[in-house]
Amino acid sequence: MRTKTAKQFLMIEGLPILWRTLRRFQQAVPDAPITLVLHESLFDEFRNLESHHGPSGATHLVKGGAERFHSVLAGLTSLPDEGLVAIHDAVRPFPSIELIRTAFDTAATHGSAIPSIPLKDSIRKLSSTGSVSVNRSDFLAV
């Protein structure tokens, strides 16, 4: 995608993708606070979008790092020591409400959860002599 706009700020039917993602989580778990981790260079654009589109749904804004790992760490260290945490790539705005709730319920019961879906794409396993087809029903996308 060739645009100067950060992916999470691209519009879908007049609303930034990020807003759609955060609203989906608000619908699924309305009492959960939402900590948003963004690269510091995006803070001004984020605030500008909030002034035009209303609140994003984020309850806390945290400065992210150079790589995803650093951003996840910054978000985690900003949170209380106990509670459930969901980490989501904000540019995938359409997880189902049921998927989000099931993930939270599973994490509450078992200590963790990783939502997954069956693969639709064909996949191949690489070897030193080329590649071979594999049964995609043996794999899940996370």
mmCIF file of the C-alpha atoms, coordinates in Angstrom:
data_MODEL
# 
_entry.id   MODEL 
# 
loop_
_atom_site.group_PDB 
_atom_site.id 
_atom_site.type_symbol 
_atom_site.label_atom_id 
_atom_site.label_alt_id 
_atom_site.label_comp_id 
_atom_site.label_asym_id 
_atom_site.label_entity_id 
_atom_site.label_seq_id 
_atom_site.pdbx_PDB_ins_code 
_atom_site.Cartn_x 
_atom_site.Cartn_y 
_atom_site.Cartn_z 
_atom_site.occupancy 
_atom_site.B_iso_or_equiv 
_atom_site.pdbx_formal_charge 
_atom_site.auth_seq_id 
_atom_site.auth_comp_id 
_atom_site.auth_asym_id 
_atom_site.auth_atom_id 
_atom_site.pdbx_PDB_model_num 
ATOM 1   C CA . MET A 1 1   ? 0.000   0.000   0.000  1.00 0.00 ? 1   MET A CA 1 
ATOM 2   C CA . ARG A 1 2   ? 1.537   3.292   -1.035 1.00 0.00 ? 2   ARG A CA 1 
ATOM 3   C CA . THR A 1 3   ? 0.275   5.989   1.258  1.00 0.00 ? 3   THR A CA 1 
ATOM 4   C CA . LYS A 1 4   ? 1.788   8.304   3.832  1.00 0.00 ? 4   LYS A CA 1 
ATOM 5   C CA . THR A 1 5   ? -1.163  7.687   6.125  1.00 0.00 ? 5   THR A CA 1 
ATOM 6   C CA . ALA A 1 6   ? -0.523  5.128   8.856  1.00 0.00 ? 6   ALA A CA 1 
ATOM 7   C CA . LYS A 1 7   ? -2.627  2.004   8.158  1.00 0.00 ? 7   LYS A CA 1 
ATOM 8   C CA . GLN A 1 8   ? -4.583  2.326   11.393 1.00 0.00 ? 8   GLN A CA 1 
ATOM 9   C CA . PHE A 1 9   ? -5.691  5.817   10.332 1.00 0.00 ? 9   PHE A CA 1 
ATOM 10  C CA . LEU A 1 10  ? -6.922  4.854   6.859  1.00 0.00 ? 10  LEU A CA 1 
ATOM 11  C CA . MET A 1 11  ? -10.652 5.363   6.419  1.00 0.00 ? 11  MET A CA 1 
ATOM 12  C CA . ILE A 1 12  ? -13.342 2.737   5.981  1.00 0.00 ? 12  ILE A CA 1 
ATOM 13  C CA . GLU A 1 13  ? -16.662 4.367   5.160  1.00 0.00 ? 13  GLU A CA 1 
ATOM 14  C CA . GLY A 1 14  ? -15.591 7.663   6.726  1.00 0.00 ? 14  GLY A CA 1 
ATOM 15  C CA . LEU A 1 15  ? -14.128 6.296   9.958  1.00 0.00 ? 15  LEU A CA 1 
ATOM 16  C CA . PRO A 1 16  ? -10.488 5.417   10.741 1.00 0.00 ? 16  PRO A CA 1 
ATOM 17  C CA . ILE A 1 17  ? -9.769  1.687   10.865 1.00 0.00 ? 17  ILE A CA 1 
ATOM 18  C CA . LEU A 1 18  ? -8.505  2.107   14.428 1.00 0.00 ? 18  LEU A CA 1 
ATOM 19  C CA . TRP A 1 19  ? -11.876 3.495   15.565 1.00 0.00 ? 19  TRP A CA 1 
ATOM 20  C CA . ARG A 1 20  ? -13.667 0.520   14.035 1.00 0.00 ? 20  ARG A CA 1 
ATOM 21  C CA . THR A 1 21  ? -11.306 -1.895  15.806 1.00 0.00 ? 21  THR A CA 1 
ATOM 22  C CA . LEU A 1 22  ? -11.596 -0.220  19.198 1.00 0.00 ? 22  LEU A CA 1 
ATOM 23  C CA . ARG A 1 23  ? -15.373 0.019   18.934 1.00 0.00 ? 23  ARG A CA 1 
ATOM 24  C CA . ARG A 1 24  ? -15.558 -3.693  18.212 1.00 0.00 ? 24  ARG A CA 1 
ATOM 25  C CA . PHE A 1 25  ? -13.679 -4.377  21.462 1.00 0.00 ? 25  PHE A CA 1 
ATOM 26  C CA . GLN A 1 26  ? -15.914 -1.905  23.325 1.00 0.00 ? 26  GLN A CA 1 
ATOM 27  C CA . GLN A 1 27  ? -18.975 -3.791  22.103 1.00 0.00 ? 27  GLN A CA 1 
ATOM 28  C CA . ALA A 1 28  ? -17.527 -7.140  23.133 1.00 0.00 ? 28  ALA A CA 1 
ATOM 29  C CA . VAL A 1 29  ? -16.189 -6.150  26.564 1.00 0.00 ? 29  VAL A CA 1 
ATOM 30  C CA . PRO A 1 30  ? -17.758 -2.772  27.413 1.00 0.00 ? 30  PRO A CA 1 
ATOM 31  C CA . ASP A 1 31  ? -16.261 -2.482  30.908 1.00 0.00 ? 31  ASP A CA 1 
ATOM 32  C CA . ALA A 1 32  ? -12.675 -3.205  29.856 1.00 0.00 ? 32  ALA A CA 1 
ATOM 33  C CA . PRO A 1 33  ? -10.274 -0.258  29.695 1.00 0.00 ? 33  PRO A CA 1 
ATOM 34  C CA . ILE A 1 34  ? -8.423  0.004   26.387 1.00 0.00 ? 34  ILE A CA 1 
ATOM 35  C CA . THR A 1 35  ? -4.751  0.957   26.352 1.00 0.00 ? 35  THR A CA 1 
ATOM 36  C CA . LEU A 1 36  ? -3.651  2.106   22.919 1.00 0.00 ? 36  LEU A CA 1 
ATOM 37  C CA . VAL A 1 37  ? 0.031   1.874   22.064 1.00 0.00 ? 37  VAL A CA 1 
ATOM 38  C CA . LEU A 1 38  ? 1.145   4.129   19.206 1.00 0.00 ? 38  LEU A CA 1 
ATOM 39  C CA . HIS A 1 39  ? 4.469   5.332   17.929 1.00 0.00 ? 39  HIS A CA 1 
ATOM 40  C CA . GLU A 1 40  ? 5.025   8.797   19.376 1.00 0.00 ? 40  GLU A CA 1 
ATOM 41  C CA . SER A 1 41  ? 5.201   10.294  15.876 1.00 0.00 ? 41  SER A CA 1 
ATOM 42  C CA . LEU A 1 42  ? 1.496   9.385   15.441 1.00 0.00 ? 42  LEU A CA 1 
ATOM 43  C CA . PHE A 1 43  ? 0.200   11.086  18.594 1.00 0.00 ? 43  PHE A CA 1 
ATOM 44  C CA . ASP A 1 44  ? -0.648  14.408  16.905 1.00 0.00 ? 44  ASP A CA 1 
ATOM 45  C CA . GLU A 1 45  ? -2.454  12.714  14.025 1.00 0.00 ? 45  GLU A CA 1 
ATOM 46  C CA . PHE A 1 46  ? -4.346  10.523  16.509 1.00 0.00 ? 46  PHE A CA 1 
ATOM 47  C CA . ARG A 1 47  ? -5.491  13.568  18.509 1.00 0.00 ? 47  ARG A CA 1 
ATOM 48  C CA . ASN A 1 48  ? -6.475  15.359  15.302 1.00 0.00 ? 48  ASN A CA 1 
ATOM 49  C CA . LEU A 1 49  ? -8.584  12.365  14.248 1.00 0.00 ? 49  LEU A CA 1 
ATOM 50  C CA . GLU A 1 50  ? -10.231 12.285  17.681 1.00 0.00 ? 50  GLU A CA 1 
ATOM 51  C CA . SER A 1 51  ? -11.205 15.928  17.258 1.00 0.00 ? 51  SER A CA 1 
ATOM 52  C CA . HIS A 1 52  ? -12.817 15.098  13.901 1.00 0.00 ? 52  HIS A CA 1 
ATOM 53  C CA . HIS A 1 53  ? -14.319 11.652  14.587 1.00 0.00 ? 53  HIS A CA 1 
ATOM 54  C CA . GLY A 1 54  ? -14.961 11.730  18.321 1.00 0.00 ? 54  GLY A CA 1 
ATOM 55  C CA . PRO A 1 55  ? -13.336 9.560   20.964 1.00 0.00 ? 55  PRO A CA 1 
ATOM 56  C CA . SER A 1 56  ? -11.551 6.485   19.659 1.00 0.00 ? 56  SER A CA 1 
ATOM 57  C CA . GLY A 1 57  ? -12.497 4.377   22.650 1.00 0.00 ? 57  GLY A CA 1 
ATOM 58  C CA . ALA A 1 58  ? -8.961  4.232   24.027 1.00 0.00 ? 58  ALA A CA 1 
ATOM 59  C CA . THR A 1 59  ? -8.798  5.001   27.735 1.00 0.00 ? 59  THR A CA 1 
ATOM 60  C CA . HIS A 1 60  ? -4.994  5.266   27.873 1.00 0.00 ? 60  HIS A CA 1 
ATOM 61  C CA . LEU A 1 61  ? -2.402  6.253   25.284 1.00 0.00 ? 61  LEU A CA 1 
ATOM 62  C CA . VAL A 1 62  ? 1.104   4.801   25.586 1.00 0.00 ? 62  VAL A CA 1 
ATOM 63  C CA . LYS A 1 63  ? 4.221   5.586   23.566 1.00 0.00 ? 63  LYS A CA 1 
ATOM 64  C CA . GLY A 1 64  ? 5.254   2.572   21.484 1.00 0.00 ? 64  GLY A CA 1 
ATOM 65  C CA . GLY A 1 65  ? 8.711   1.423   20.516 1.00 0.00 ? 65  GLY A CA 1 
ATOM 66  C CA . ALA A 1 66  ? 10.745  0.902   17.384 1.00 0.00 ? 66  ALA A CA 1 
ATOM 67  C CA . GLU A 1 67  ? 9.476   -2.659  16.837 1.00 0.00 ? 67  GLU A CA 1 
ATOM 68  C CA . ARG A 1 68  ? 6.238   -4.450  17.688 1.00 0.00 ? 68  ARG A CA 1 
ATOM 69  C CA . PHE A 1 69  ? 7.948   -6.269  20.576 1.00 0.00 ? 69  PHE A CA 1 
ATOM 70  C CA . HIS A 1 70  ? 8.947   -2.942  22.158 1.00 0.00 ? 70  HIS A CA 1 
ATOM 71  C CA . SER A 1 71  ? 5.417   -1.591  21.750 1.00 0.00 ? 71  SER A CA 1 
ATOM 72  C CA . VAL A 1 72  ? 3.877   -4.689  23.346 1.00 0.00 ? 72  VAL A CA 1 
ATOM 73  C CA . LEU A 1 73  ? 6.330   -4.392  26.241 1.00 0.00 ? 73  LEU A CA 1 
ATOM 74  C CA . ALA A 1 74  ? 5.513   -0.687  26.696 1.00 0.00 ? 74  ALA A CA 1 
ATOM 75  C CA . GLY A 1 75  ? 1.808   -1.477  26.762 1.00 0.00 ? 75  GLY A CA 1 
ATOM 76  C CA . LEU A 1 76  ? 2.212   -4.341  29.222 1.00 0.00 ? 76  LEU A CA 1 
ATOM 77  C CA . THR A 1 77  ? 4.411   -2.361  31.610 1.00 0.00 ? 77  THR A CA 1 
ATOM 78  C CA . SER A 1 78  ? 1.802   0.414   31.694 1.00 0.00 ? 78  SER A CA 1 
ATOM 79  C CA . LEU A 1 79  ? -0.884  -1.965  33.001 1.00 0.00 ? 79  LEU A CA 1 
ATOM 80  C CA . PRO A 1 80  ? -1.736  -3.117  36.518 1.00 0.00 ? 80  PRO A CA 1 
ATOM 81  C CA . ASP A 1 81  ? -0.032  -6.312  37.662 1.00 0.00 ? 81  ASP A CA 1 
ATOM 82  C CA . GLU A 1 82  ? -3.239  -8.367  37.536 1.00 0.00 ? 82  GLU A CA 1 
ATOM 83  C CA . GLY A 1 83  ? -6.009  -8.725  34.998 1.00 0.00 ? 83  GLY A CA 1 
ATOM 84  C CA . LEU A 1 84  ? -6.683  -9.939  31.499 1.00 0.00 ? 84  LEU A CA 1 
ATOM 85  C CA . VAL A 1 85  ? -4.793  -8.476  28.562 1.00 0.00 ? 85  VAL A CA 1 
ATOM 86  C CA . ALA A 1 86  ? -5.683  -8.656  24.882 1.00 0.00 ? 86  ALA A CA 1 
ATOM 87  C CA . ILE A 1 87  ? -3.065  -7.706  22.306 1.00 0.00 ? 87  ILE A CA 1 
ATOM 88  C CA . HIS A 1 88  ? -4.490  -6.902  18.899 1.00 0.00 ? 88  HIS A CA 1 
ATOM 89  C CA . ASP A 1 89  ? -3.143  -5.517  15.655 1.00 0.00 ? 89  ASP A CA 1 
ATOM 90  C CA . ALA A 1 90  ? -5.455  -2.545  15.242 1.00 0.00 ? 90  ALA A CA 1 
ATOM 91  C CA . VAL A 1 91  ? -5.474  -2.711  11.450 1.00 0.00 ? 91  VAL A CA 1 
ATOM 92  C CA . ARG A 1 92  ? -7.601  -5.857  11.477 1.00 0.00 ? 92  ARG A CA 1 
ATOM 93  C CA . PRO A 1 93  ? -10.881 -4.216  12.454 1.00 0.00 ? 93  PRO A CA 1 
ATOM 94  C CA . PHE A 1 94  ? -13.415 -6.986  12.090 1.00 0.00 ? 94  PHE A CA 1 
ATOM 95  C CA . PRO A 1 95  ? -12.908 -9.712  14.685 1.00 0.00 ? 95  PRO A CA 1 
ATOM 96  C CA . SER A 1 96  ? -16.328 -11.007 15.629 1.00 0.00 ? 96  SER A CA 1 
ATOM 97  C CA . ILE A 1 97  ? -17.819 -9.991  18.963 1.00 0.00 ? 97  ILE A CA 1 
ATOM 98  C CA . GLU A 1 98  ? -18.143 -13.705 19.708 1.00 0.00 ? 98  GLU A CA 1 
ATOM 99  C CA . LEU A 1 99  ? -14.431 -14.317 19.020 1.00 0.00 ? 99  LEU A CA 1 
ATOM 100 C CA . ILE A 1 100 ? -13.387 -11.492 21.356 1.00 0.00 ? 100 ILE A CA 1 
ATOM 101 C CA . ARG A 1 101 ? -15.715 -12.618 24.144 1.00 0.00 ? 101 ARG A CA 1 
ATOM 102 C CA . THR A 1 102 ? -14.683 -16.249 23.769 1.00 0.00 ? 102 THR A CA 1 
ATOM 103 C CA . ALA A 1 103 ? -11.006 -15.269 23.965 1.00 0.00 ? 103 ALA A CA 1 
ATOM 104 C CA . PHE A 1 104 ? -11.597 -13.271 27.154 1.00 0.00 ? 104 PHE A CA 1 
ATOM 105 C CA . ASP A 1 105 ? -13.711 -16.049 28.701 1.00 0.00 ? 105 ASP A CA 1 
ATOM 106 C CA . THR A 1 106 ? -11.113 -18.679 27.805 1.00 0.00 ? 106 THR A CA 1 
ATOM 107 C CA . ALA A 1 107 ? -8.284  -16.557 29.211 1.00 0.00 ? 107 ALA A CA 1 
ATOM 108 C CA . ALA A 1 108 ? -10.248 -15.986 32.423 1.00 0.00 ? 108 ALA A CA 1 
ATOM 109 C CA . THR A 1 109 ? -10.813 -19.732 32.793 1.00 0.00 ? 109 THR A CA 1 
ATOM 110 C CA . HIS A 1 110 ? -7.465  -21.119 31.617 1.00 0.00 ? 110 HIS A CA 1 
ATOM 111 C CA . GLY A 1 111 ? -5.017  -18.240 32.117 1.00 0.00 ? 111 GLY A CA 1 
ATOM 112 C CA . SER A 1 112 ? -4.461  -17.473 28.435 1.00 0.00 ? 112 SER A CA 1 
ATOM 113 C CA . ALA A 1 113 ? -6.039  -17.708 25.009 1.00 0.00 ? 113 ALA A CA 1 
ATOM 114 C CA . ILE A 1 114 ? -4.933  -17.328 21.421 1.00 0.00 ? 114 ILE A CA 1 
ATOM 115 C CA . PRO A 1 115 ? -7.803  -16.830 18.974 1.00 0.00 ? 115 PRO A CA 1 
ATOM 116 C CA . SER A 1 116 ? -7.333  -18.747 15.766 1.00 0.00 ? 116 SER A CA 1 
ATOM 117 C CA . ILE A 1 117 ? -9.204  -19.553 12.592 1.00 0.00 ? 117 ILE A CA 1 
ATOM 118 C CA . PRO A 1 118 ? -8.861  -22.341 10.034 1.00 0.00 ? 118 PRO A CA 1 
ATOM 119 C CA . LEU A 1 119 ? -6.537  -21.544 7.142  1.00 0.00 ? 119 LEU A CA 1 
ATOM 120 C CA . LYS A 1 120 ? -8.122  -20.675 3.826  1.00 0.00 ? 120 LYS A CA 1 
ATOM 121 C CA . ASP A 1 121 ? -4.873  -20.143 1.931  1.00 0.00 ? 121 ASP A CA 1 
ATOM 122 C CA . SER A 1 122 ? -2.874  -22.953 0.403  1.00 0.00 ? 122 SER A CA 1 
ATOM 123 C CA . ILE A 1 123 ? 0.424   -23.455 2.185  1.00 0.00 ? 123 ILE A CA 1 
ATOM 124 C CA . ARG A 1 124 ? 3.629   -25.298 1.381  1.00 0.00 ? 124 ARG A CA 1 
ATOM 125 C CA . LYS A 1 125 ? 6.485   -26.679 3.445  1.00 0.00 ? 125 LYS A CA 1 
ATOM 126 C CA . LEU A 1 126 ? 9.960   -25.757 2.265  1.00 0.00 ? 126 LEU A CA 1 
ATOM 127 C CA . SER A 1 127 ? 12.710  -28.341 2.076  1.00 0.00 ? 127 SER A CA 1 
ATOM 128 C CA . SER A 1 128 ? 16.258  -28.351 0.763  1.00 0.00 ? 128 SER A CA 1 
ATOM 129 C CA . THR A 1 129 ? 14.961  -29.742 -2.545 1.00 0.00 ? 129 THR A CA 1 
ATOM 130 C CA . GLY A 1 130 ? 11.954  -27.475 -3.033 1.00 0.00 ? 130 GLY A CA 1 
ATOM 131 C CA . SER A 1 131 ? 8.528   -27.459 -1.447 1.00 0.00 ? 131 SER A CA 1 
ATOM 132 C CA . VAL A 1 132 ? 5.727   -29.874 -0.744 1.00 0.00 ? 132 VAL A CA 1 
ATOM 133 C CA . SER A 1 133 ? 2.052   -29.387 -0.194 1.00 0.00 ? 133 SER A CA 1 
ATOM 134 C CA . VAL A 1 134 ? 0.697   -29.822 3.329  1.00 0.00 ? 134 VAL A CA 1 
ATOM 135 C CA . ASN A 1 135 ? -2.784  -30.432 4.628  1.00 0.00 ? 135 ASN A CA 1 
ATOM 136 C CA . ARG A 1 136 ? -3.999  -26.998 5.704  1.00 0.00 ? 136 ARG A CA 1 
ATOM 137 C CA . SER A 1 137 ? -6.535  -28.588 8.066  1.00 0.00 ? 137 SER A CA 1 
ATOM 138 C CA . ASP A 1 138 ? -3.526  -29.392 10.291 1.00 0.00 ? 138 ASP A CA 1 
ATOM 139 C CA . PHE A 1 139 ? -2.864  -25.643 10.792 1.00 0.00 ? 139 PHE A CA 1 
ATOM 140 C CA . LEU A 1 140 ? -4.598  -22.563 12.180 1.00 0.00 ? 140 LEU A CA 1 
ATOM 141 C CA . ALA A 1 141 ? -4.051  -18.864 11.522 1.00 0.00 ? 141 ALA A CA 1 
ATOM 142 C CA . VAL A 1 142 ? -3.533  -16.746 14.640 1.00 0.00 ? 142 VAL A CA 1 
# 
